Amino acid sequence: MEDPESFSILVESISIVRDMLSYREVSGIVTDRRSNRPETRYKLKATPSSGRLFIGSYWITDDDGNVESYTPDTGYTDRFGNDARRRVTRIARLAYPWEMPIWGTHNAEWKPVDGYRKSATEIALVFDDTEDKGFRAEMTFDTAIRCVRSFSAFIPGRPETISLTQFVHIDRPAGPTPGLIDSAVVM
């Protein structure tokens, strides 16, 4: 990221991710689009801060009423009631972007290579696959409500996108950030 604008967008996106660490609740509708499956919608309720380091709790409900959840006390349970080792599933990762393998660390699947402004209230980071330079991904951030909006992977033959298509509620602590309110219902 040699371009000053790209670097500025990287810094702004990290600032949004840091803000999300303090959110008491993020809930909304997540749309999952994959090339080999029909589009699926989930209800997501996540408590990013909940007094825990890095990850709070989340609940994901599909259209059939199946619930997938994680709490620090009970661990992860998949939609079929099975315990599993996973902490954050791909759907819940929009509420926990710091848990995604995208930040260029030693075990990351993606590394940030560019950033750009999509609109007055959206910025995007572009990622290259750490194993194959031909694969690309993009994460979109909403700068007005300071949250991740979507993550798309552009892999030949199997593109996929997970998007928070509708925020129902964002609850954040009161603070000195201008323009932010303690709770917001955002559509």
Contacts in CASP RR format, 6 or more apart in sequence:
PFRMAT RR
TARGET T0000
AUTHOR 0000-0000-0000
METHOD contacts of the structure
MODEL  1
MEDPESFSILVESISIVRDMLSYREVSGIVTDRRSNRPETRYKLKATPSS
GRLFIGSYWITDDDGNVESYTPDTGYTDRFGNDARRRVTRIARLAYPWEM
PIWGTHNAEWKPVDGYRKSATEIALVFDDTEDKGFRAEMTFDTAIRCVRS
FSAFIPGRPETISLTQFVHIDRPAGPTPGLIDSAVVM
1 7 0 8 1.000
1 10 0 8 1.000
1 112 0 8 1.000
1 113 0 8 1.000
1 114 0 8 1.000
1 115 0 8 1.000
3 114 0 8 1.000
5 115 0 8 1.000
5 116 0 8 1.000
5 117 0 8 1.000
6 114 0 8 1.000
6 115 0 8 1.000
6 116 0 8 1.000
9 115 0 8 1.000
9 116 0 8 1.000
9 117 0 8 1.000
9 123 0 8 1.000
9 124 0 8 1.000
9 125 0 8 1.000
10 112 0 8 1.000
10 115 0 8 1.000
10 125 0 8 1.000
12 123 0 8 1.000
12 141 0 8 1.000
12 143 0 8 1.000
13 123 0 8 1.000
13 125 0 8 1.000
13 139 0 8 1.000
13 141 0 8 1.000
16 141 0 8 1.000
16 143 0 8 1.000
16 146 0 8 1.000
16 147 0 8 1.000
16 148 0 8 1.000
17 97 0 8 1.000
17 98 0 8 1.000
17 148 0 8 1.000
19 146 0 8 1.000
19 172 0 8 1.000
19 177 0 8 1.000
20 26 0 8 1.000
20 48 0 8 1.000
20 95 0 8 1.000
20 96 0 8 1.000
20 97 0 8 1.000
20 98 0 8 1.000
20 146 0 8 1.000
20 147 0 8 1.000
20 148 0 8 1.000
21 48 0 8 1.000
21 49 0 8 1.000
21 54 0 8 1.000
21 98 0 8 1.000
22 48 0 8 1.000
22 49 0 8 1.000
22 172 0 8 1.000
22 173 0 8 1.000
23 48 0 8 1.000
23 49 0 8 1.000
23 147 0 8 1.000
23 170 0 8 1.000
23 171 0 8 1.000
23 172 0 8 1.000
24 47 0 8 1.000
24 48 0 8 1.000
24 49 0 8 1.000
24 50 0 8 1.000
24 171 0 8 1.000
24 172 0 8 1.000
24 173 0 8 1.000
25 45 0 8 1.000
25 46 0 8 1.000
25 47 0 8 1.000
25 48 0 8 1.000
25 169 0 8 1.000
25 170 0 8 1.000
25 171 0 8 1.000
26 44 0 8 1.000
26 45 0 8 1.000
26 46 0 8 1.000
26 48 0 8 1.000
26 95 0 8 1.000
26 147 0 8 1.000
26 167 0 8 1.000
26 169 0 8 1.000
26 170 0 8 1.000
26 171 0 8 1.000
27 43 0 8 1.000
27 44 0 8 1.000
27 45 0 8 1.000
27 46 0 8 1.000
27 167 0 8 1.000
27 168 0 8 1.000
27 169 0 8 1.000
27 170 0 8 1.000
28 43 0 8 1.000
28 44 0 8 1.000
28 45 0 8 1.000
28 164 0 8 1.000
28 166 0 8 1.000
28 167 0 8 1.000
28 168 0 8 1.000
28 169 0 8 1.000
29 41 0 8 1.000
29 42 0 8 1.000
29 43 0 8 1.000
29 44 0 8 1.000
29 164 0 8 1.000
29 165 0 8 1.000
29 166 0 8 1.000
29 168 0 8 1.000
30 41 0 8 1.000
30 42 0 8 1.000
30 43 0 8 1.000
30 44 0 8 1.000
30 60 0 8 1.000
30 91 0 8 1.000
30 94 0 8 1.000
30 162 0 8 1.000
30 163 0 8 1.000
30 164 0 8 1.000
30 165 0 8 1.000
31 39 0 8 1.000
31 40 0 8 1.000
31 41 0 8 1.000
31 161 0 8 1.000
31 162 0 8 1.000
31 163 0 8 1.000
31 165 0 8 1.000
32 39 0 8 1.000
32 40 0 8 1.000
32 41 0 8 1.000
32 42 0 8 1.000
32 90 0 8 1.000
32 91 0 8 1.000
32 160 0 8 1.000
32 161 0 8 1.000
32 162 0 8 1.000
33 39 0 8 1.000
33 160 0 8 1.000
33 161 0 8 1.000
33 162 0 8 1.000
33 163 0 8 1.000
34 158 0 8 1.000
34 159 0 8 1.000
34 160 0 8 1.000
35 157 0 8 1.000
35 158 0 8 1.000
35 159 0 8 1.000
35 160 0 8 1.000
36 158 0 8 1.000
40 62 0 8 1.000
40 63 0 8 1.000
41 62 0 8 1.000
41 63 0 8 1.000
41 165 0 8 1.000
42 60 0 8 1.000
42 61 0 8 1.000
42 62 0 8 1.000
42 91 0 8 1.000
43 60 0 8 1.000
43 61 0 8 1.000
44 58 0 8 1.000
44 59 0 8 1.000
44 60 0 8 1.000
44 91 0 8 1.000
44 92 0 8 1.000
44 94 0 8 1.000
44 95 0 8 1.000
44 164 0 8 1.000
45 58 0 8 1.000
45 59 0 8 1.000
46 56 0 8 1.000
46 57 0 8 1.000
46 58 0 8 1.000
46 59 0 8 1.000
46 92 0 8 1.000
46 95 0 8 1.000
46 96 0 8 1.000
47 56 0 8 1.000
47 57 0 8 1.000
47 58 0 8 1.000
48 55 0 8 1.000
48 56 0 8 1.000
48 95 0 8 1.000
48 96 0 8 1.000
49 56 0 8 1.000
49 173 0 8 1.000
50 56 0 8 1.000
50 57 0 8 1.000
50 72 0 8 1.000
52 72 0 8 1.000
54 96 0 8 1.000
54 98 0 8 1.000
54 99 0 8 1.000
55 70 0 8 1.000
55 72 0 8 1.000
55 87 0 8 1.000
55 88 0 8 1.000
55 96 0 8 1.000
55 99 0 8 1.000
56 70 0 8 1.000
56 71 0 8 1.000
56 72 0 8 1.000
57 69 0 8 1.000
57 70 0 8 1.000
57 71 0 8 1.000
57 72 0 8 1.000
58 69 0 8 1.000
58 70 0 8 1.000
58 88 0 8 1.000
58 92 0 8 1.000
58 95 0 8 1.000
58 96 0 8 1.000
59 67 0 8 1.000
59 68 0 8 1.000
59 69 0 8 1.000
60 67 0 8 1.000
60 68 0 8 1.000
60 69 0 8 1.000
60 79 0 8 1.000
60 89 0 8 1.000
60 91 0 8 1.000
60 92 0 8 1.000
61 67 0 8 1.000
61 68 0 8 1.000
62 68 0 8 1.000
62 79 0 8 1.000
66 79 0 8 1.000
66 80 0 8 1.000
67 77 0 8 1.000
67 79 0 8 1.000
68 77 0 8 1.000
68 78 0 8 1.000
68 79 0 8 1.000
68 89 0 8 1.000
68 91 0 8 1.000
69 76 0 8 1.000
69 77 0 8 1.000
70 76 0 8 1.000
70 77 0 8 1.000
70 86 0 8 1.000
70 87 0 8 1.000
70 88 0 8 1.000
70 89 0 8 1.000
70 92 0 8 1.000
75 83 0 8 1.000
75 87 0 8 1.000
76 83 0 8 1.000
76 84 0 8 1.000
76 85 0 8 1.000
76 86 0 8 1.000
76 87 0 8 1.000
77 83 0 8 1.000
77 84 0 8 1.000
78 84 0 8 1.000
87 99 0 8 1.000
88 96 0 8 1.000
88 99 0 8 1.000
90 162 0 8 1.000
91 162 0 8 1.000
93 99 0 8 1.000
93 100 0 8 1.000
93 151 0 8 1.000
93 162 0 8 1.000
94 148 0 8 1.000
94 149 0 8 1.000
94 150 0 8 1.000
94 151 0 8 1.000
94 162 0 8 1.000
94 163 0 8 1.000
94 164 0 8 1.000
95 148 0 8 1.000
97 139 0 8 1.000
97 148 0 8 1.000
100 151 0 8 1.000
101 107 0 8 1.000
101 108 0 8 1.000
101 109 0 8 1.000
101 110 0 8 1.000
102 108 0 8 1.000
102 109 0 8 1.000
102 110 0 8 1.000
102 111 0 8 1.000
102 112 0 8 1.000
102 125 0 8 1.000
102 127 0 8 1.000
102 137 0 8 1.000
102 139 0 8 1.000
102 151 0 8 1.000
103 111 0 8 1.000
103 112 0 8 1.000
104 110 0 8 1.000
104 111 0 8 1.000
104 112 0 8 1.000
104 130 0 8 1.000
108 130 0 8 1.000
109 129 0 8 1.000
109 130 0 8 1.000
109 131 0 8 1.000
110 127 0 8 1.000
110 128 0 8 1.000
110 129 0 8 1.000
110 130 0 8 1.000
110 137 0 8 1.000
111 127 0 8 1.000
111 128 0 8 1.000
111 130 0 8 1.000
112 125 0 8 1.000
112 126 0 8 1.000
112 127 0 8 1.000
113 126 0 8 1.000
113 127 0 8 1.000
113 128 0 8 1.000
114 125 0 8 1.000
114 126 0 8 1.000
115 123 0 8 1.000
115 124 0 8 1.000
115 125 0 8 1.000
115 126 0 8 1.000
116 123 0 8 1.000
116 124 0 8 1.000
116 126 0 8 1.000
117 123 0 8 1.000
117 124 0 8 1.000
118 124 0 8 1.000
118 140 0 8 1.000
121 142 0 8 1.000
121 143 0 8 1.000
121 144 0 8 1.000
122 140 0 8 1.000
122 141 0 8 1.000
122 142 0 8 1.000
122 143 0 8 1.000
122 149 0 8 1.000
123 140 0 8 1.000
123 141 0 8 1.000
123 143 0 8 1.000
124 138 0 8 1.000
124 139 0 8 1.000
124 140 0 8 1.000
124 141 0 8 1.000
125 138 0 8 1.000
125 139 0 8 1.000
125 141 0 8 1.000
126 136 0 8 1.000
126 137 0 8 1.000
126 138 0 8 1.000
127 136 0 8 1.000
127 137 0 8 1.000
127 138 0 8 1.000
127 139 0 8 1.000
128 134 0 8 1.000
128 135 0 8 1.000
128 136 0 8 1.000
129 135 0 8 1.000
129 136 0 8 1.000
129 137 0 8 1.000
129 155 0 8 1.000
135 153 0 8 1.000
135 154 0 8 1.000
135 155 0 8 1.000
135 156 0 8 1.000
136 153 0 8 1.000
136 154 0 8 1.000
137 151 0 8 1.000
137 152 0 8 1.000
137 153 0 8 1.000
137 154 0 8 1.000
138 150 0 8 1.000
138 151 0 8 1.000
138 152 0 8 1.000
138 154 0 8 1.000
139 148 0 8 1.000
139 150 0 8 1.000
139 151 0 8 1.000
139 152 0 8 1.000
140 148 0 8 1.000
140 149 0 8 1.000
140 150 0 8 1.000
140 151 0 8 1.000
141 147 0 8 1.000
141 148 0 8 1.000
141 149 0 8 1.000
142 148 0 8 1.000
142 149 0 8 1.000
145 167 0 8 1.000
145 170 0 8 1.000
145 184 0 8 1.000
145 186 0 8 1.000
146 172 0 8 1.000
146 177 0 8 1.000
146 180 0 8 1.000
147 164 0 8 1.000
147 167 0 8 1.000
147 170 0 8 1.000
148 164 0 8 1.000
149 163 0 8 1.000
149 164 0 8 1.000
150 161 0 8 1.000
150 162 0 8 1.000
150 163 0 8 1.000
150 164 0 8 1.000
151 161 0 8 1.000
151 162 0 8 1.000
151 163 0 8 1.000
152 159 0 8 1.000
152 160 0 8 1.000
152 161 0 8 1.000
152 162 0 8 1.000
153 159 0 8 1.000
153 160 0 8 1.000
153 161 0 8 1.000
166 187 0 8 1.000
167 184 0 8 1.000
167 185 0 8 1.000
167 186 0 8 1.000
167 187 0 8 1.000
168 185 0 8 1.000
169 183 0 8 1.000
169 184 0 8 1.000
169 185 0 8 1.000
169 186 0 8 1.000
170 183 0 8 1.000
170 184 0 8 1.000
170 186 0 8 1.000
171 182 0 8 1.000
171 183 0 8 1.000
171 184 0 8 1.000
172 180 0 8 1.000
172 182 0 8 1.000
172 183 0 8 1.000
172 184 0 8 1.000
173 182 0 8 1.000
174 182 0 8 1.000
END
